[in-house]
Amino acid sequence: MAKKENRHAELVSASANIEAPYELPERWKWERLGNYITLLRGVSYKKEDAHSEKLENDCLIMRGGNIVEGSINLESDNVYVDKSLVSEIQLIQKYDIIIVTSTGSSKVIGRAGVSKDNYNDVAFGAFLTLARPNEFANKSYINHYFQSSLYRERIRQLASGVNINNIRSEYITETPIPLPPTLAEQQRIVNLIETMFSKLDQAQEKAQAVLDSFETRKAAILHKAFTGQLRIDNEELAIADWEDTTIGECIKLFSGQDFKPEDYNAEENGIPYITGASNFAENHVLINRWTSKPSVIAKKDDVLLVCKGSGYGKTIIADFEEAHIARQIMALRIPKNISNRFILYFLQNNYEYLRNGGQGLIPGIARNIVLQMPIKLPPLNYQLSIVNCLDTVLEKESRAKEAAQTVLEQIALLKKSILARAFRGEL
């Protein structure tokens, strides 16, 4: 016991000159984080040693994608190697903190996940570092510190690089940590943090469930609309009376065309140029390029469909007077006897159909896929009734989604605030 106390006294003495980011309560001290953790390097292995299916004598190797804020996810794009490549000390233990120490993302660098269990077949890769708390501080207190803004902001500043962000061992070990005078006081603070976090986690779970089910609810509503099951004024519209036709028989389809970069205009003195999914906001077309040499013109109220590259299958209604569209875009021009929003919702209802029809090395939707899509077309007055009903119902769903997103953002801020107070001795 005396030996342990002497070692602790040595550690405290070694922290005597550490920086003090802010004033602490009486008897609290700023100390080196390295006094209370051991850092371990990740497993190195050759490409040919790794595989995606677990074999009998394998060990899972966690990578950056397995690390989430405050926890680890062992179901994300896993890689396995034979256990002979892993030392016993590299196996994950309860309270271990696994840190992303090399990445191209400044947002991800320093992210720390905490293990809630001991594992005999899970280790970590070379772009990660493991911090293992020792017996000189409360392990859960150390775990929570790695989720604090005090730690994350310092690490981001130190690790910022030109292309790849890297964390040196001393960035972590020399980080100052505010410590209460006793293990009992550290435990008291941990209990307060976890009591408050538990309540926030319950609210977070409910908000996340609303968010996760949004697309499912939207798909169900659209399915009802286009199968005659949507009730309008307490009546179902008789789908038997709808006309069987195809999209190609209803609309005119314009395929976009690219041109040379020198034809772009940096100034806003040409015609808008719509390049792809990056121009599609939720209900608005974003303009960030212009050209003086348009060739394929989309007009106001056309339904725009991303047909190539990232985001293909997305749709929006043109809210500009006219614009040139690149080859990643198709414009569906809708006649006056058909509602363009009815066609928009129809395409959204068939999003997976369009995505599954993607062809080529760069995924994309061929013209004939769109033109040959079968559609049941009700009379215009029914179309407008359906659109109005969908607008109302989906607007309510969107508000619920936005409210859930706001709740999640507020919970994240509350957790940061709780941790900031905890490490200032204000809980």
BAVODREN-425705 format. One line per field, with one value per residue (C-alpha): residue in three letters; y, z, x. Coordinates in Angstrom, 2 decimals, padded with zeros to 5 digits. Each point is the difference from the previous one (the first is absolute). Layout:
BEGIN
aa: (ALA/...)
py: (Y/...)
pz: (Z/...)
px: (X/...)
! end
This chain:
BEGIN
aa: (MET/ALA/LYS/LYS/GLU/ASN/ARG/HIS/ALA/GLU/LEU/VAL/SER/ALA/SER/ALA/ASN/ILE/GLU/ALA/PRO/TYR/GLU/LEU/PRO/GLU/ARG/TRP/LYS/TRP/GLU/ARG/LEU/GLY/ASN/TYR/ILE/THR/LEU/LEU/ARG/GLY/VAL/SER/TYR/LYS/LYS/GLU/ASP/ALA/HIS/SER/GLU/LYS/LEU/GLU/ASN/ASP/CYS/LEU/ILE/MET/ARG/GLY/GLY/ASN/ILE/VAL/GLU/GLY/SER/ILE/ASN/LEU/GLU/SER/ASP/ASN/VAL/TYR/VAL/ASP/LYS/SER/LEU/VAL/SER/GLU/ILE/GLN/LEU/ILE/GLN/LYS/TYR/ASP/ILE/ILE/ILE/VAL/THR/SER/THR/GLY/SER/SER/LYS/VAL/ILE/GLY/ARG/ALA/GLY/VAL/SER/LYS/ASP/ASN/TYR/ASN/ASP/VAL/ALA/PHE/GLY/ALA/PHE/LEU/THR/LEU/ALA/ARG/PRO/ASN/GLU/PHE/ALA/ASN/LYS/SER/TYR/ILE/ASN/HIS/TYR/PHE/GLN/SER/SER/LEU/TYR/ARG/GLU/ARG/ILE/ARG/GLN/LEU/ALA/SER/GLY/VAL/ASN/ILE/ASN/ASN/ILE/ARG/SER/GLU/TYR/ILE/THR/GLU/THR/PRO/ILE/PRO/LEU/PRO/PRO/THR/LEU/ALA/GLU/GLN/GLN/ARG/ILE/VAL/ASN/LEU/ILE/GLU/THR/MET/PHE/SER/LYS/LEU/ASP/GLN/ALA/GLN/GLU/LYS/ALA/GLN/ALA/VAL/LEU/ASP/SER/PHE/GLU/THR/ARG/LYS/ALA/ALA/ILE/LEU/HIS/LYS/ALA/PHE/THR/GLY/GLN/LEU/ARG/ILE/ASP/ASN/GLU/GLU/LEU/ALA/ILE/ALA/ASP/TRP/GLU/ASP/THR/THR/ILE/GLY/GLU/CYS/ILE/LYS/LEU/PHE/SER/GLY/GLN/ASP/PHE/LYS/PRO/GLU/ASP/TYR/ASN/ALA/GLU/GLU/ASN/GLY/ILE/PRO/TYR/ILE/THR/GLY/ALA/SER/ASN/PHE/ALA/GLU/ASN/HIS/VAL/LEU/ILE/ASN/ARG/TRP/THR/SER/LYS/PRO/SER/VAL/ILE/ALA/LYS/LYS/ASP/ASP/VAL/LEU/LEU/VAL/CYS/LYS/GLY/SER/GLY/TYR/GLY/LYS/THR/ILE/ILE/ALA/ASP/PHE/GLU/GLU/ALA/HIS/ILE/ALA/ARG/GLN/ILE/MET/ALA/LEU/ARG/ILE/PRO/LYS/ASN/ILE/SER/ASN/ARG/PHE/ILE/LEU/TYR/PHE/LEU/GLN/ASN/ASN/TYR/GLU/TYR/LEU/ARG/ASN/GLY/GLY/GLN/GLY/LEU/ILE/PRO/GLY/ILE/ALA/ARG/ASN/ILE/VAL/LEU/GLN/MET/PRO/ILE/LYS/LEU/PRO/PRO/LEU/ASN/TYR/GLN/LEU/SER/ILE/VAL/ASN/CYS/LEU/ASP/THR/VAL/LEU/GLU/LYS/GLU/SER/ARG/ALA/LYS/GLU/ALA/ALA/GLN/THR/VAL/LEU/GLU/GLN/ILE/ALA/LEU/LEU/LYS/LYS/SER/ILE/LEU/ALA/ARG/ALA/PHE/ARG/GLY/GLU/LEU)
py: (000.00/002.36/-000.74/000.98/003.23/000.88/-000.59/002.23/002.74/-000.22/000.45/003.02/001.54/-000.52/002.05/003.01/002.22/-001.00/002.75/001.07/000.80/001.44/000.33/-003.07/-000.42/-000.31/-003.19/-000.87/-000.19/000.10/-003.12/-001.75/-002.36/-002.33/-000.63/-001.80/-001.98/-002.36/000.48/-003.06/-000.18/-001.76/-003.29/000.17/-002.56/-000.51/000.43/-003.70/-000.91/001.72/-001.36/000.97/-003.35/-001.21/-003.30/-002.25/001.47/003.60/003.31/002.98/003.07/003.25/002.90/003.63/-000.94/-002.07/003.02/002.13/002.79/-001.65/-003.60/-002.60/-001.63/-003.55/-000.40/002.48/-001.28/-002.43/-001.35/-003.15/-001.37/-003.12/000.34/-000.82/003.59/001.49/000.27/-000.64/003.56/001.28/-001.77/002.43/000.22/001.68/003.78/000.04/003.17/-000.54/003.20/000.90/001.29/000.16/001.14/002.49/001.41/002.84/-000.78/-003.64/000.42/-000.67/-001.69/-002.36/-003.06/-001.70/-003.77/-001.20/-003.62/-002.26/-001.74/-002.97/000.38/003.76/002.22/003.27/001.05/002.12/003.27/-000.22/000.36/-001.55/001.85/-002.36/001.76/-001.05/-000.36/003.52/001.62/-001.05/-001.74/001.28/003.55/-000.43/-001.47/003.05/002.37/-001.39/001.08/003.56/003.07/000.80/-003.13/000.04/003.63/-000.27/-003.15/001.50/003.02/-002.10/-002.61/002.24/-000.82/000.91/-003.23/-002.59/000.84/-001.93/-000.15/-000.55/-001.85/003.11/001.92/-002.33/-000.63/003.71/001.06/001.59/-001.65/001.57/-002.47/000.15/-000.85/-003.47/-003.06/000.36/003.52/-001.20/-002.75/002.51/002.09/-003.12/-000.94/003.46/-000.06/-003.45/000.78/003.04/-001.81/-002.88/002.34/001.68/-003.39/-000.94/003.18/-000.53/-003.54/001.24/002.86/-002.29/-002.46/002.79/000.97/-003.57/-000.79/003.16/-001.57/-003.10/002.12/002.14/-003.09/-001.44/003.23/000.20/-003.67/000.62/003.01/-001.94/-003.14/001.78/-000.50/003.63/001.29/003.50/001.50/-003.45/-001.64/-002.19/001.00/-002.81/-001.15/-002.17/003.19/001.19/-000.11/-002.58/001.69/000.62/002.99/000.29/000.49/002.73/002.26/001.27/-001.11/002.11/-001.49/002.39/000.59/000.98/002.46/001.12/001.61/003.15/000.62/000.54/003.54/000.80/003.03/-000.07/001.42/-003.11/-002.61/-002.24/-003.35/-003.00/-002.64/-002.77/-001.09/002.68/002.57/-001.67/001.45/-001.27/002.31/002.29/-000.19/001.30/001.98/000.24/000.06/001.90/-000.31/002.17/-003.05/-001.93/-002.88/-001.96/002.32/-000.93/002.36/001.03/-002.77/-002.78/-003.06/-000.53/-003.52/-000.83/-002.83/-000.53/-000.04/000.74/000.39/-001.41/-000.45/003.31/002.35/003.64/002.55/002.80/003.31/002.11/001.52/-002.03/-001.78/-002.21/-003.58/-002.26/-003.63/-001.05/001.52/-000.72/002.53/-001.28/002.62/-000.53/001.03/002.19/-002.86/-001.78/001.23/000.27/-000.67/-003.18/-001.15/001.12/-002.09/-002.91/000.00/000.23/-002.97/-001.89/001.11/-003.55/-001.11/002.75/-000.78/-003.71/000.86/001.64/-001.13/000.32/000.53/003.33/-000.84/001.71/-000.12/-000.49/002.01/-003.12/-000.93/003.29/000.06/-003.57/000.36/-001.04/002.47/000.07/003.54/001.31/003.03/003.37/000.90/-003.29/000.66/003.39/-001.49/-002.64/002.60/002.30/-002.90/-001.11/003.56/000.27/-003.43/000.10/003.54/-001.30/-002.87/002.44/002.16/-003.08/-000.89/003.53/000.00/-003.32/001.37/003.09/-002.17/-002.08/003.14/001.42/-003.27/000.04/003.59/-000.88/-002.88/002.29/002.52/-002.66/-001.21/003.57/000.65/-003.33/000.74/003.50/-001.44/001.60/-003.10)
pz: (000.00/000.93/-003.32/-001.90/002.00/-000.62/-003.74/-000.01/001.81/-002.67/-002.74/001.68/000.51/-003.71/-000.89/002.07/-003.00/-002.32/-001.64/001.71/-002.60/002.71/003.78/001.92/003.33/003.19/000.24/-003.68/-002.14/-003.64/-000.82/-003.03/-001.62/-000.67/003.75/-000.02/-003.24/-001.96/-003.76/-002.28/-003.73/-002.36/-001.85/-003.23/-002.69/-003.73/-002.41/-000.87/003.71/000.28/-000.96/000.49/001.26/003.50/000.15/003.04/001.32/-001.05/001.80/-001.06/-000.71/000.72/-002.38/-000.09/-001.13/003.16/002.25/000.89/002.56/003.41/-001.15/-002.54/-002.82/-000.77/-002.92/-002.41/-003.06/002.09/-000.76/001.54/000.34/001.61/003.77/-000.48/-001.28/003.17/003.39/003.11/001.21/-003.18/000.78/001.06/003.71/001.90/000.41/-002.89/-002.10/-003.72/-001.77/-003.71/-000.32/-003.79/-002.47/-002.78/001.90/002.45/001.52/000.69/001.27/003.73/000.11/002.96/000.55/003.38/000.42/002.38/000.08/-000.11/-003.34/-000.79/-003.77/-000.67/-000.49/-001.85/-003.14/-000.69/-000.62/003.49/003.43/003.24/003.32/002.97/003.31/003.02/003.66/001.03/-001.17/-000.41/-003.37/-000.86/000.84/-002.54/-002.53/000.26/-000.31/-003.47/-001.05/001.23/-002.20/002.07/-001.34/-003.56/-000.79/001.22/-002.04/-003.18/000.25/000.60/-002.66/-002.92/-003.07/-003.69/-001.24/002.79/003.62/002.42/003.79/001.58/003.30/001.86/-001.21/002.20/002.87/000.48/-000.07/003.32/001.90/003.01/002.87/003.25/003.12/000.71/-001.85/001.97/-001.37/-003.52/000.43/001.28/-003.17/-002.19/001.69/-000.68/-003.65/-000.61/001.74/-002.22/-003.11/000.66/-000.18/-003.12/-001.60/000.43/-001.77/-002.65/-000.69/-000.58/-002.26/-001.97/-000.50/-001.53/-002.26/-001.03/-000.88/-002.09/-003.35/000.85/000.89/-003.11/-002.22/001.55/-000.61/-003.64/-000.55/001.19/-002.31/-003.13/000.81/000.61/003.79/000.98/001.64/-001.08/001.69/001.55/-003.43/-001.88/-003.64/-002.31/-001.64/-002.43/-001.83/-000.43/-003.45/-000.60/-001.87/000.15/001.00/-003.60/-001.23/002.60/-000.19/-002.14/001.19/-000.47/000.70/001.07/-001.69/001.34/-001.55/000.52/003.27/-001.86/-000.86/003.67/001.21/003.43/000.22/000.30/-003.50/-001.96/000.16/003.10/-000.46/001.92/000.35/002.20/003.41/001.75/-001.46/001.65/003.36/001.74/-001.80/-001.90/-002.86/000.97/-002.66/000.16/-003.70/-003.09/-003.74/-003.06/-002.31/001.05/-002.19/002.01/001.82/002.98/000.84/003.07/001.31/-001.85/002.16/000.22/000.49/000.89/-002.41/000.47/002.73/003.67/001.07/-003.16/000.41/001.86/-001.28/000.37/-001.77/-001.80/001.80/-002.50/-003.29/-002.09/000.37/-001.91/001.30/-000.07/-001.11/003.65/-000.19/-001.90/-000.25/-000.19/-001.57/001.17/-002.10/001.53/000.38/002.44/003.37/000.15/003.75/-000.68/-002.28/002.61/002.70/-002.42/-000.65/003.73/000.56/-002.60/001.32/000.64/-003.44/-001.63/002.15/-000.80/-003.69/000.24/-002.72/-000.93/001.92/001.21/001.29/-002.01/-001.34/-003.74/-001.85/-000.83/003.71/000.63/-003.20/000.41/003.66/000.28/001.79/000.93/-000.71/001.62/-001.35/000.72/002.82/001.74/-000.58/001.70/002.91/000.48/-000.24/002.52/002.41/-000.42/000.45/003.31/001.37/-001.08/001.34/003.41/-000.31/-000.99/003.03/002.22/-001.61/000.50/003.61/000.61/-001.58/002.22/003.10/-000.92/-000.51/003.33/001.79/-001.45/001.22/003.43/000.34/-000.93/002.57/002.72/-000.68/-000.06/003.40/001.34/-000.86/001.47/003.29/-000.41/000.35)
px: (000.00/002.83/001.70/-003.16/-000.35/003.67/-000.45/-003.09/001.94/002.72/-002.59/-001.56/003.45/000.81/-003.11/001.04/000.78/-002.83/-002.05/-003.23/-002.73/-002.28/-000.27/-001.14/-001.81/002.04/002.12/-000.61/003.15/000.98/001.99/001.49/-002.50/002.95/000.31/-003.35/000.04/002.23/000.06/000.18/000.66/-002.40/000.48/002.01/-000.76/000.43/-002.88/000.05/-000.39/-003.40/-003.41/-003.64/-001.36/000.91/001.91/000.41/003.25/-000.65/000.05/-002.11/002.13/-001.82/000.57/-001.12/-003.53/-000.47/000.54/-003.00/-000.14/000.22/-000.40/001.09/-001.99/001.07/-002.44/001.58/001.93/002.04/003.47/001.50/003.54/001.43/000.56/003.67/000.47/-001.48/001.69/-002.08/000.50/-001.68/-003.29/-002.73/-000.78/-002.83/000.62/002.51/-000.19/000.60/001.07/000.09/003.57/000.47/-002.67/-000.65/-002.99/000.55/-003.42/000.86/003.57/000.18/-003.41/000.00/-002.17/-000.22/-000.24/-002.72/001.29/003.05/000.62/002.24/-000.36/-000.10/003.06/000.70/001.84/003.06/-001.89/-001.47/001.58/-001.24/000.07/-000.30/-000.82/002.05/-000.94/001.03/-003.25/-003.61/-000.14/-003.47/001.16/002.82/-002.47/-002.26/002.95/000.73/-003.53/000.45/000.50/003.09/001.70/-001.43/000.74/003.59/000.60/-001.51/002.29/003.11/-000.78/-000.93/002.10/000.04/-001.60/000.00/-000.69/002.23/000.17/003.39/000.12/001.14/-003.05/-002.04/002.39/000.82/-003.66/-001.01/-002.84/-001.76/-000.11/-002.00/002.04/-001.42/-001.30/-003.23/-000.54/000.78/-002.61/-002.56/000.48/-000.22/-003.29/-001.44/001.12/-001.44/-003.31/-000.52/001.26/-002.40/-003.00/001.37/000.64/-003.65/-001.09/002.68/-001.22/-003.56/001.11/002.30/-002.88/-002.11/002.90/000.82/-003.62/-000.58/000.87/-002.06/-003.04/000.43/000.26/-003.16/-001.93/001.16/-000.86/-003.55/-000.32/000.92/-001.96/-003.30/000.12/000.38/-003.18/-001.01/-003.05/-000.52/-000.26/002.44/000.56/-001.13/003.24/-001.96/-000.97/003.60/001.62/002.76/002.82/003.78/002.10/001.19/-003.57/-000.62/003.04/002.90/003.43/003.14/003.44/002.72/003.34/003.43/002.42/003.58/001.11/001.07/-003.65/-000.86/-000.56/001.33/-002.27/-003.77/-000.44/-000.98/-002.71/-000.01/001.74/-001.40/002.70/-001.40/-001.28/002.08/-002.42/-003.00/-001.02/-003.12/-002.44/002.32/002.48/003.44/001.86/003.79/001.03/-001.03/000.66/-000.36/-000.31/-003.11/-001.16/-002.60/-002.39/-002.15/-002.84/-001.97/-002.29/001.86/000.61/003.77/001.36/003.62/000.82/003.76/002.62/-000.46/-003.62/-001.56/-003.74/-000.46/-002.70/-000.99/-002.21/001.88/-000.52/002.01/-001.14/002.44/003.34/002.42/000.08/003.06/-000.12/-000.52/-003.51/-003.21/-002.84/-003.58/-002.27/-003.56/-003.04/-002.72/-002.47/002.36/001.22/003.80/-000.13/-001.98/002.86/002.57/-001.66/-000.39/003.76/000.72/-002.30/002.06/003.41/001.22/-001.26/002.07/003.04/-000.20/-000.08/003.43/002.39/003.69/003.25/-001.34/-003.49/-002.69/-003.55/-000.51/-002.66/-002.02/-000.22/-001.83/-002.06/-001.27/-001.04/-003.68/-002.26/-003.66/-001.21/-003.18/-001.90/001.64/-002.39/000.87/003.72/-000.30/-001.95/002.69/002.79/-001.70/-000.47/003.63/001.26/-001.88/000.92/003.65/000.39/-001.08/002.49/002.75/-000.74/000.20/003.34/001.35/-001.19/001.78/003.19/-000.23/-000.47/003.08/002.07/-001.18/000.81/003.52/000.45/-001.38/002.45/002.88/-001.22/-000.29/003.55/001.35/-001.60/001.22/003.63/-000.25/-001.21/-003.44/-002.18)
! end
